[in-house]
Amino acid sequence: MSEALSRRRLLGLAVPLGALVACAPTPPEPATAEVPLASLHDGERLVVWRGDEPVELLKRDTTIRARSLWCTHTGCRVVWKTESSTYRCLCHEATFDADGKVLSGPPPRPLRELPVTVRDDLVIVGELAAGGRKS
């Protein structure tokens, strides 16, 4: 078999496989997380799970923010370090500030913020709920 023929065979196999990958459906977003509003205390960080995604909730006065705790580099979990007021990803030494912005390391983007809705004393993370108010 010639080298050109083997390349053609290889390319003939690669194109259909590439087409399969390109046509694969986008995975659905993880489920929402629901937390009683009374479980959030001003200034304290609460970690909840939204499907298989760890999410940090932080309440300051009347504002509630939700932030994914997956590093934007390779998806390792980040942890809050109180002593330095930073998030740290131990996989590749990444550091994020208190707002989730990259301070050092390889992450290409800040930590992802998630929508939060409050409805009937329930905090809903992950999508805006009908009839609720955005925090």
DSSP file (Angstrom, degrees, kcal/mol; ACC not computed):
  #  RESIDUE AA STRUCTURE BP1 BP2  ACC     N-H-->O    O-->H-N    N-H-->O    O-->H-N    TCO  KAPPA ALPHA  PHI   PSI    X-CA   Y-CA   Z-CA
    1    1 A M              0   0    0      0, 0.0     2,-0.1     0, 0.0     0, 0.0   0.000 360.0 360.0 360.0 134.8    0.0    0.0    0.0
    2    2 A S     >  -     0   0    0      1,-0.1     4,-1.9     4,-0.0     5,-0.2  -0.346 360.0-116.9 -78.9 162.1    1.4    3.4   -0.9
    3    3 A E  H  > S+     0   0    0      1,-0.2     4,-1.9     2,-0.2     5,-0.1   0.880 115.4  53.6 -65.0 -38.3    1.8    6.2    1.6
    4    4 A A  H  > S+     0   0    0      1,-0.2     4,-2.2     2,-0.2    -1,-0.2   0.892 107.7  50.9 -63.7 -40.1   -0.8    8.4   -0.4
    5    5 A L  H  > S+     0   0    0      1,-0.2     4,-2.4     2,-0.2    -1,-0.2   0.910 109.1  49.7 -65.9 -42.1   -3.4    5.6   -0.2
    6    6 A S  H  X S+     0   0    0     -4,-1.9     4,-2.3     1,-0.2    -1,-0.2   0.872 110.0  51.9 -66.3 -34.2   -3.0    5.2    3.5
    7    7 A R  H  X S+     0   0    0     -4,-1.9     4,-2.9     2,-0.2     5,-0.2   0.918 108.7  51.0 -65.0 -42.3   -3.3    8.9    4.0
    8    8 A R  H  X S+     0   0    0     -4,-2.2     4,-2.7     1,-0.2    -2,-0.2   0.919 110.4  48.8 -60.9 -43.2   -6.5    8.9    2.0
    9    9 A R  H  X S+     0   0    0     -4,-2.4     4,-1.7     2,-0.2    -1,-0.2   0.925 111.7  49.3 -61.7 -43.6   -7.9    6.1    4.1
   10   10 A L  H  X S+     0   0    0     -4,-2.3     4,-2.4     1,-0.2    -2,-0.2   0.929 112.9  46.4 -61.7 -46.0   -7.0    7.9    7.2
   11   11 A L  H  X S+     0   0    0     -4,-2.9     4,-2.2     1,-0.2    -1,-0.2   0.880 108.2  57.4 -64.9 -36.8   -8.7   11.1    6.0
   12   12 A G  H  < S+     0   0    0     -4,-2.7    -1,-0.2    -5,-0.2    -2,-0.2   0.847 112.4  41.2 -61.9 -33.5  -11.7    9.2    4.9
   13   13 A L  H  X S+     0   0    0     -4,-1.7     4,-1.5    -3,-0.2    -2,-0.2   0.850 112.0  55.3 -79.2 -36.4  -12.1    7.9    8.4
   14   14 A A  H  X S+     0   0    0     -4,-2.4     4,-2.7     1,-0.2     5,-0.2   0.868 100.6  58.0 -68.7 -37.2  -11.3   11.2   10.1
   15   15 A V  H  X S+     0   0    0     -4,-2.2     4,-2.4     1,-0.2    -1,-0.2   0.947 107.4  44.9 -63.1 -49.8  -14.0   13.3    8.3
   16   16 A P  H  > S+     0   0    0      0, 0.0     4,-2.0     0, 0.0    -1,-0.2   0.905 114.2  50.2 -61.9 -37.4  -17.0   11.2    9.4
   17   17 A L  H  X S+     0   0    0     -4,-1.5     4,-2.0     1,-0.2    -2,-0.2   0.921 111.0  49.2 -64.1 -41.7  -15.7   11.1   13.0
   18   18 A G  H  X S+     0   0    0     -4,-2.7     4,-2.5     1,-0.2    -1,-0.2   0.882 108.9  53.1 -63.3 -37.9  -15.2   14.8   13.0
   19   19 A A  H  X S+     0   0    0     -4,-2.4     4,-1.7     1,-0.2    -1,-0.2   0.880 106.7  52.8 -64.9 -37.5  -18.7   15.3   11.6
   20   20 A L  H  < S+     0   0    0     -4,-2.0     4,-0.5     2,-0.2    -1,-0.2   0.921 110.8  46.4 -63.0 -43.4  -20.1   13.2   14.5
   21   21 A V  H >< S+     0   0    0     -4,-2.0     3,-1.0     1,-0.2    -2,-0.2   0.920 111.9  50.7 -64.9 -43.3  -18.3   15.4   17.0
   22   22 A A  H 3< S+     0   0    0     -4,-2.5    -1,-0.2     1,-0.2    -2,-0.2   0.809 113.1  46.3 -65.3 -28.8  -19.5   18.6   15.4
   23   23 A C  T 3< S+     0   0    0     -4,-1.7    -1,-0.2    -5,-0.2    -2,-0.2   0.432  82.0 122.3 -94.6   0.6  -23.1   17.3   15.3
   24   24 A A  S <  S-     0   0    0     -3,-1.0    -3,-0.0    -4,-0.5    -4,-0.0  -0.375  70.7-106.9 -63.9 139.6  -23.2   16.1   18.9
   25   25 A P        -     0   0    0      0, 0.0    -1,-0.1     0, 0.0    -2,-0.1  -0.328  33.0-105.6 -67.6 149.9  -25.9   17.8   21.0
   26   26 A T        -     0   0    0      1,-0.1     3,-0.1    -3,-0.1    -3,-0.0  -0.586  41.1-110.6 -72.4 131.4  -24.9   20.4   23.5
   27   27 A P        -     0   0    0      0, 0.0    -1,-0.1     0, 0.0    -3,-0.0  -0.332  38.7-103.4 -63.3 147.2  -25.2   19.0   27.0
   28   28 A P        -     0   0    0      0, 0.0     3,-0.1     0, 0.0     0, 0.0  -0.296  38.4 -97.1 -68.9 154.8  -28.1   20.5   29.0
   29   29 A E        -     0   0    0      1,-0.1     3,-0.1    -3,-0.1    22,-0.0  -0.380  50.3 -95.4 -63.8 148.0  -27.4   23.1   31.7
   30   30 A P        -     0   0    0      0, 0.0    21,-0.2     0, 0.0    -1,-0.1  -0.197  50.8 -87.0 -60.6 161.0  -27.2   21.6   35.2
   31   31 A A        -     0   0    0      1,-0.1     2,-0.1    -3,-0.1    21,-0.0  -0.113  49.1 -97.0 -61.3 163.9  -30.4   21.7   37.4
   32   32 A T        -     0   0    0     18,-0.1     2,-0.4    -3,-0.1    19,-0.3  -0.410  30.7-132.0 -77.3 162.0  -31.2   24.8   39.5
   33   33 A A  E     -A  125   0A   0     92,-1.8    92,-3.1    17,-0.2     2,-0.4  -0.953  16.2-159.5-113.8 138.5  -30.3   24.9   43.1
   34   34 A E  E     +A  124   0A   0     -2,-0.4    90,-0.2    90,-0.2    88,-0.0  -0.977  13.0 175.0-122.1 130.4  -32.9   26.0   45.7
   35   35 A V  E     -A  123   0A   0     88,-2.5    88,-3.6    -2,-0.4     2,-0.1  -0.996  36.5-109.1-135.1 134.7  -31.9   27.3   49.1
   36   36 A P  E >   -A  122   0A   0      0, 0.0     3,-1.9     0, 0.0     4,-0.3  -0.445  25.6-133.0 -61.9 133.2  -34.1   28.8   51.8
   37   37 A L  G >  S+     0   0    0     84,-2.2     3,-1.8     1,-0.3    85,-0.1   0.844 104.4  64.6 -55.9 -35.3  -33.4   32.5   52.1
   38   38 A A  G 3  S+     0   0    0     83,-0.4    -1,-0.3     1,-0.3    84,-0.1   0.692  91.3  64.9 -64.6 -18.0  -33.1   32.1   55.9
   39   39 A S  G <  S+     0   0    0     -3,-1.9     2,-0.6     2,-0.0    -1,-0.3   0.563  86.3  84.8 -82.9  -6.7  -30.1   29.9   55.5
   40   40 A L    <   -     0   0    0     -3,-1.8     2,-0.4    -4,-0.3     5,-0.1  -0.855  63.2-167.3 -98.2 123.1  -28.1   32.8   54.0
   41   41 A H    >   -     0   0    0     -2,-0.6     3,-2.3     3,-0.1    18,-0.5  -0.894  36.1 -90.1-111.6 139.8  -26.4   35.0   56.6
   42   42 A D  T 3  S+     0   0    0     -2,-0.4    18,-0.2     1,-0.3     3,-0.1  -0.181 108.3   2.0 -52.3 124.4  -25.0   38.4   55.7
   43   43 A G  T 3  S+     0   0    0     16,-3.5     2,-0.3     1,-0.3    -1,-0.3   0.292 101.8 117.9  84.2  -9.6  -21.3   38.1   54.8
   44   44 A E    <   -     0   0    0     -3,-2.3    15,-0.8    15,-0.2     2,-0.5  -0.707  60.4-132.1 -93.7 143.7  -21.1   34.3   55.1
   45   45 A R  E     -D   58   0B   0     -2,-0.3     2,-0.5    13,-0.1    13,-0.2  -0.798  20.4-168.5 -95.0 131.5  -20.3   32.1   52.1
   46   46 A L  E     -D   57   0B   0     11,-2.5    11,-3.4    -2,-0.5     2,-0.5  -0.984   9.2-150.2-122.9 125.8  -22.5   29.1   51.6
   47   47 A V  E     +D   56   0B   0     -2,-0.5     2,-0.3     9,-0.2     9,-0.2  -0.845  23.5 168.4 -98.2 127.2  -21.6   26.3   49.1
   48   48 A V  E     -D   55   0B   0      7,-3.0     7,-3.1    -2,-0.5     2,-0.5  -0.807  31.9-114.1-126.5 169.2  -24.5   24.5   47.5
   49   49 A W  E     -D   54   0B   0     -2,-0.3     2,-0.7     5,-0.2     3,-0.1  -0.929  16.0-168.4-112.6 131.4  -24.6   22.1   44.5
   50   50 A R  E >  S-D   53   0B   0      3,-2.9     3,-1.6    -2,-0.5     2,-0.5  -0.893  76.2 -53.5-112.8  94.5  -26.3   22.9   41.3
   51   51 A G  T 3  S-     0   0    0     -2,-0.7   -22,-0.0   -19,-0.3   -19,-0.0  -0.627 121.8 -24.1  66.5-122.5  -26.4   19.4   39.6
   52   52 A D  T 3  S+     0   0    0     -2,-0.5    -1,-0.2    -3,-0.1    -3,-0.0   0.159 119.3 101.6-104.1  18.7  -22.7   18.4   39.8
   53   53 A E  E <   -D   50   0B   0     -3,-1.6    -3,-2.9    17,-0.0     2,-0.3  -0.897  68.3-135.9-106.4 123.2  -21.5   22.0   40.0
   54   54 A P  E     -D   49   0B   0      0, 0.0    15,-2.8     0, 0.0     2,-0.4  -0.618  27.2-171.6 -74.9 134.4  -20.4   23.6   43.3
   55   55 A V  E     -DE  48  68B   0     -7,-3.1    -7,-3.0    -2,-0.3     2,-0.5  -0.986  15.2-144.0-130.8 135.8  -21.8   27.1   43.7
   56   56 A E  E     -DE  47  67B   0     11,-2.9    11,-2.1    -2,-0.4     2,-0.4  -0.868  11.2-159.4-100.8 130.8  -21.0   29.7   46.3
   57   57 A L  E     -DE  46  66B   0    -11,-3.4   -11,-2.5    -2,-0.5     2,-0.4  -0.905   9.5-176.5-105.9 136.9  -23.7   32.0   47.5
   58   58 A L  E     -DE  45  65B   0      7,-2.2     7,-2.5    -2,-0.4     2,-0.5  -0.980   8.2-160.3-137.1 122.7  -22.8   35.2   49.2
   59   59 A K  E     + E   0  64B   0    -15,-0.8   -16,-3.5   -18,-0.5     2,-0.4  -0.893  10.7 177.0-106.0 128.5  -25.4   37.6   50.7
   60   60 A R  E >   - E   0  63B   0      3,-2.9     3,-2.5    -2,-0.5     2,-0.4  -0.954  66.9 -53.4-129.5 111.2  -24.5   41.2   51.3
   61   61 A D  T 3  S-     0   0    0     -2,-0.4   -19,-0.0     1,-0.3   -18,-0.0  -0.441 123.9 -18.5  56.8-113.7  -27.4   43.3   52.7
   62   62 A T  T 3  S+     0   0    0     -2,-0.4     2,-0.4    -3,-0.1    -1,-0.3   0.398 119.4  93.9-103.0   2.7  -30.1   42.7   50.1
   63   63 A T  E <   -E   60   0B   0     -3,-2.5    -3,-2.9     2,-0.0     2,-0.5  -0.812  52.1-168.6-101.0 134.2  -27.9   41.4   47.3
   64   64 A I  E     -E   59   0B   0     71,-0.5     2,-0.4    -2,-0.4    -5,-0.2  -0.985   5.8-169.1-120.6 127.5  -27.3   37.7   46.8
   65   65 A R  E     -E   58   0B   0     -7,-2.5    -7,-2.2    -2,-0.5     2,-0.4  -0.902   6.5-158.7-115.9 145.4  -24.6   36.6   44.3
   66   66 A A  E     -EF  57 114B   0     48,-0.6    48,-2.5    -2,-0.4     2,-0.4  -0.985  11.6-177.7-123.4 134.6  -23.9   33.1   43.0
   67   67 A R  E     -EF  56 113B   0    -11,-2.1   -11,-2.9    -2,-0.4    46,-0.2  -0.997  27.6-120.7-135.7 132.0  -20.5   32.1   41.6
   68   68 A S  E     -E   55   0B   0     44,-3.2   -13,-0.2    -2,-0.4    44,-0.1  -0.459  13.7-149.9 -66.1 140.8  -19.4   28.8   40.1
   69   69 A L        +     0   0    0    -15,-2.8     9,-2.9    -2,-0.1     2,-0.5   0.127  63.6 110.0-100.7  19.9  -16.5   27.2   42.0
   70   70 A W  B    S-G   77   0C   0      7,-0.2    42,-0.4   -16,-0.2     7,-0.2  -0.855  74.6-120.5 -92.3 127.4  -15.2   25.5   38.8
   71   71 A C     >  -     0   0    0      5,-3.7     4,-1.1    -2,-0.5    -2,-0.1  -0.384  13.1-134.2 -62.7 141.8  -11.9   27.1   37.7
   72   72 A T  T  4 S+     0   0    0     37,-0.3    -1,-0.1     2,-0.1    -2,-0.0   0.426  95.9  66.1 -81.4   1.7  -12.2   28.4   34.1
   73   73 A H  T  4 S-     0   0    0     34,-0.2    -1,-0.1     3,-0.1    -3,-0.0   0.949 131.1 -21.2 -84.5 -67.6   -8.8   26.9   33.1
   74   74 A T  T  4 S-     0   0    0      2,-0.1    -2,-0.1    33,-0.0    -3,-0.0   0.290  93.8 -98.2-128.9   8.6   -9.5   23.1   33.3
   75   75 A G     <  +     0   0    0     -4,-1.1    -3,-0.1     1,-0.2     2,-0.1   0.676  67.1 151.3  86.6  17.1  -12.5   22.8   35.6
   76   76 A C        -     0   0    0     -6,-0.1    -5,-3.7     1,-0.1     2,-0.3  -0.417  53.8 -97.1 -73.2 159.2  -10.8   22.0   38.9
   77   77 A R  B     -G   70   0C   0     -7,-0.2    13,-0.5    -2,-0.1     2,-0.3  -0.612  35.1-148.0 -80.9 135.8  -12.6   23.2   42.0
   78   78 A V        -     0   0    0     -9,-2.9     2,-0.4    -2,-0.3    11,-0.2  -0.702   8.6-151.8 -97.7 155.7  -11.5   26.5   43.6
   79   79 A V  E     -H   88   0D   0      9,-2.3     9,-2.8    -2,-0.3     2,-0.4  -0.957  18.2-115.1-128.1 147.6  -11.7   27.2   47.3
   80   80 A W  E     -H   87   0D   0     -2,-0.4     2,-0.7     7,-0.2     7,-0.2  -0.663  22.2-157.5 -80.9 131.2  -12.1   30.4   49.2
   81   81 A K  E >>> -H   86   0D   0      5,-3.3     5,-1.4    -2,-0.4     4,-1.2  -0.914   4.5-168.6-112.1 103.5   -9.0   31.4   51.3
   82   82 A T  T 345S+     0   0    0     -2,-0.7     3,-0.4     1,-0.2    -1,-0.2   0.879  82.5  61.0 -59.5 -41.6  -10.2   33.7   54.1
   83   83 A E  T 345S+     0   0    0      1,-0.2    -1,-0.2     2,-0.1    -2,-0.0   0.791 120.5  25.0 -61.5 -28.9   -6.6   34.7   55.1
   84   84 A S  T <45S-     0   0    0     -3,-0.8    -1,-0.2     2,-0.2    -2,-0.2   0.419 100.4-127.5-112.4  -1.2   -5.8   36.2   51.7
   85   85 A S  T  <5S+     0   0    0     -4,-1.2    13,-0.4    -3,-0.4     2,-0.3   0.902  71.5 114.8  52.0  45.6   -9.4   37.0   50.6
   86   86 A T  E   < -H   81   0D   0     -5,-1.4    -5,-3.3    11,-0.1     2,-0.4  -0.937  68.7-120.1-137.7 160.1   -8.9   35.0   47.3
   87   87 A Y  E     -HI  80  96D   0      9,-2.5     9,-2.5    -2,-0.3     2,-0.4  -0.853  32.8-158.6 -95.5 139.4  -10.1   31.9   45.6
   88   88 A R  E     -HI  79  95D   0     -9,-2.8    -9,-2.3    -2,-0.4     2,-0.6  -0.967  15.2-160.2-123.6 137.2   -7.4   29.4   44.9
   89   89 A C  E  >> - I   0  94D   0      5,-2.4     5,-1.1    -2,-0.4     4,-0.5  -0.970   6.4-165.9-109.7 115.7   -7.2   26.6   42.4
   90   90 A L  T  45S+     0   0    0     -2,-0.6    -1,-0.1   -13,-0.5   -12,-0.1   0.613  74.8  77.2 -80.8 -11.5   -4.6   24.1   43.5
   91   91 A C  T  45S+     0   0    0    -14,-0.2    -1,-0.2     1,-0.2   -13,-0.0   0.939 121.3   1.3 -62.5 -47.2   -4.4   22.3   40.2
   92   92 A H  T  45S-     0   0    0     -3,-0.4    -1,-0.2     2,-0.1    -2,-0.2   0.037 104.5-100.6-134.7  26.8   -2.3   24.9   38.4
   93   93 A E  T  <5 +     0   0    0     -4,-0.5    -3,-0.2     1,-0.2     2,-0.2   0.781  63.2 164.9  62.9  30.4   -1.7   27.6   41.1
   94   94 A A  E   < -I   89   0D   0     -5,-1.1    -5,-2.4    11,-0.1     2,-0.4  -0.511  19.3-161.7 -79.4 149.3   -4.4   29.9   39.9
   95   95 A T  E     -IJ  88 104D   0      9,-2.1     8,-3.4    -7,-0.2     9,-1.7  -0.998   6.1-171.4-133.3 136.0   -5.7   32.8   42.1
   96   96 A F  E     -IJ  87 102D   0     -9,-2.5    -9,-2.5    -2,-0.4     6,-0.2  -0.935  23.0-121.8-122.5 147.5   -8.9   34.8   41.7
   97   97 A D    >   -     0   0    0      4,-2.8     3,-2.2    -2,-0.3   -10,-0.1  -0.152  43.7 -84.4 -78.7-177.7   -9.8   37.9   43.7
   98   98 A A  T 3  S+     0   0    0    -13,-0.4   -12,-0.1     1,-0.3    -1,-0.1   0.705 131.5  52.5 -63.9 -20.5  -13.0   38.2   45.8
   99   99 A D  T 3  S-     0   0    0      2,-0.1    -1,-0.3     0, 0.0   -13,-0.1   0.380 122.0-105.9 -93.8   2.9  -15.0   39.2   42.7
  100  100 A G  S <  S+     0   0    0     -3,-2.2    11,-2.6     1,-0.3     2,-0.2   0.503  71.7 144.4  87.7   4.6  -13.8   36.1   40.8
  101  101 A K        -     0   0    0      9,-0.2    -4,-2.8     1,-0.1    -1,-0.3  -0.533  58.4-101.1 -79.1 144.6  -11.4   38.0   38.6
  102  102 A V  E     +J   96   0D   0     -6,-0.2    -6,-0.3    -2,-0.2     3,-0.1  -0.462  41.8 169.9 -67.9 127.0   -8.1   36.3   37.6
  103  103 A L  E     -     0   0D   0     -8,-3.4     2,-0.3     1,-0.4    -7,-0.2   0.739  66.3 -10.8-101.9 -38.4   -5.1   37.5   39.6
  104  104 A S  E    S+J   95   0D   0     -9,-1.7    -9,-2.1     0, 0.0    -1,-0.4  -0.988  94.9  46.2-158.0 161.7   -2.6   34.9   38.5
  105  105 A G  S    S-     0   0    0     -2,-0.3   -12,-0.1   -11,-0.2   -11,-0.1  -0.408  91.6 -53.8  97.0-173.6   -2.2   31.6   36.7
  106  106 A P  S    S+     0   0    0      0, 0.0    -1,-0.2     0, 0.0   -13,-0.1   0.488  79.0 127.9 -87.1  -4.0   -3.5   30.2   33.4
  107  107 A P        -     0   0    0      0, 0.0   -34,-0.2     0, 0.0   -12,-0.1  -0.276  45.8-154.5 -57.9 135.9   -7.4   30.7   33.7
  108  108 A P  S    S+     0   0    0      0, 0.0   -35,-0.1     0, 0.0    -6,-0.0   0.668  72.2  24.8 -83.2 -16.6   -8.6   32.6   30.6
  109  109 A R  S    S-     0   0    0      1,-0.0   -37,-0.3    -8,-0.0     3,-0.1  -0.927  86.0 -94.5-142.8 162.3  -11.7   34.1   32.3
  110  110 A P        -     0   0    0      0, 0.0    -9,-0.2     0, 0.0   -10,-0.1  -0.224  62.5 -73.2 -67.9 169.0  -13.0   35.1   35.7
  111  111 A L        -     0   0    0    -11,-2.6     2,-0.3     1,-0.1   -40,-0.1  -0.379  62.3-100.7 -61.6 145.2  -15.2   32.7   37.7
  112  112 A R        -     0   0    0    -42,-0.4   -44,-3.2   -44,-0.1     2,-0.3  -0.547  29.2-144.4 -79.9 128.4  -18.6   32.4   36.2
  113  113 A E  E     -F   67   0B   0     -2,-0.3   -46,-0.2   -46,-0.2    -1,-0.0  -0.670  15.5-152.0 -85.0 144.3  -21.5   34.3   37.9
  114  114 A L  E     -F   66   0B   0    -48,-2.5   -48,-0.6    -2,-0.3    13,-0.1  -0.897  21.9-101.5-118.2 147.8  -24.9   32.6   37.9
  115  115 A P        -     0   0    0      0, 0.0    11,-2.6     0, 0.0     2,-0.4  -0.386  35.0-159.8 -67.8 145.8  -28.3   34.2   37.9
  116  116 A V  E     -B  125   0A   0      9,-0.2    19,-1.7    10,-0.1     2,-0.4  -0.991   9.4-176.4-128.7 134.1  -30.1   34.3   41.2
  117  117 A T  E     -BC 124 134A   0      7,-2.4     7,-3.5    -2,-0.4     2,-0.5  -0.990  14.0-149.7-128.6 139.9  -33.9   34.8   41.8
  118  118 A V  E     +BC 123 133A   0     15,-2.8    15,-2.2    -2,-0.4     2,-0.4  -0.949  24.1 166.2-110.0 126.1  -35.7   35.1   45.1
  119  119 A R  E >   -B  122   0A   0      3,-2.7     3,-1.0    -2,-0.5    13,-0.1  -0.973  66.4 -16.4-142.2 123.5  -39.2   33.8   45.2
  120  120 A D  T 3  S-     0   0    0     -2,-0.4     3,-0.1     1,-0.3    -1,-0.1   0.904 127.4 -50.4  51.0  50.4  -41.4   33.1   48.3
  121  121 A D  T 3  S+     0   0    0      1,-0.2   -84,-2.2   -85,-0.1   -83,-0.4   0.753 116.3 117.5  61.0  26.1  -38.3   33.1   50.6
  122  122 A L  E <   -AB  36 119A   0     -3,-1.0    -3,-2.7   -86,-0.2     2,-0.6  -0.991  58.3-144.0-125.3 130.4  -36.5   30.7   48.4
  123  123 A V  E     -AB  35 118A   0    -88,-3.6   -88,-2.5    -2,-0.4     2,-0.5  -0.839  16.4-163.2 -94.2 123.6  -33.3   31.5   46.6
  124  124 A I  E     -AB  34 117A   0     -7,-3.5    -7,-2.4    -2,-0.6     2,-0.4  -0.939   3.5-163.6-113.0 122.7  -33.1   29.9   43.1
  125  125 A V  E     +AB  33 116A   0    -92,-3.1   -92,-1.8    -2,-0.5    -9,-0.2  -0.884  62.5  31.2-108.6 132.2  -29.7   29.6   41.5
  126  126 A G  S    S+     0   0    0    -11,-2.6     2,-0.3    -2,-0.4   -10,-0.1   0.038 111.8  30.2 119.1 -27.4  -29.2   29.0   37.8
  127  127 A E  S    S-     0   0    0    -12,-0.2     2,-0.5   -13,-0.1   -10,-0.2  -0.985  83.4 -99.1-155.5 156.4  -32.1   30.5   36.0
  128  128 A L        -     0   0    0     -2,-0.3     2,-0.3   -12,-0.1    -3,-0.1  -0.667  40.9-139.6 -79.9 124.6  -34.5   33.3   36.4
  129  129 A A    >   -     0   0    0     -2,-0.5     3,-1.7    -5,-0.2     2,-0.2  -0.633  20.7-107.5 -86.7 140.8  -37.7   32.1   37.9
  130  130 A A  T 3  S+     0   0    0     -2,-0.3     3,-0.1     1,-0.3    -1,-0.1  -0.441 104.1  14.9 -64.7 134.6  -41.0   33.4   36.6
  131  131 A G  T 3  S+     0   0    0      1,-0.3    -1,-0.3    -2,-0.2     2,-0.1   0.468 104.9 111.0  82.0   0.8  -42.7   35.7   39.1
  132  132 A G    <   -     0   0    0     -3,-1.7     2,-0.4   -13,-0.1    -1,-0.3  -0.400  67.2-115.0 -97.9 178.4  -39.5   36.1   41.2
  133  133 A R  E     -C  118   0A   0    -15,-2.2   -15,-2.8    -2,-0.1     2,-0.3  -0.948  26.0-120.2-115.6 139.2  -37.3   39.1   41.7
  134  134 A K  E      C  117   0A   0     -2,-0.4   -17,-0.2   -17,-0.2    -6,-0.0  -0.565 360.0 360.0 -75.8 136.0  -33.7   39.1   40.6
  135  135 A S              0   0    0    -19,-1.7   -71,-0.5    -2,-0.3    -1,-0.1   0.467 360.0 360.0 -86.2 360.0  -31.2   39.6   43.4
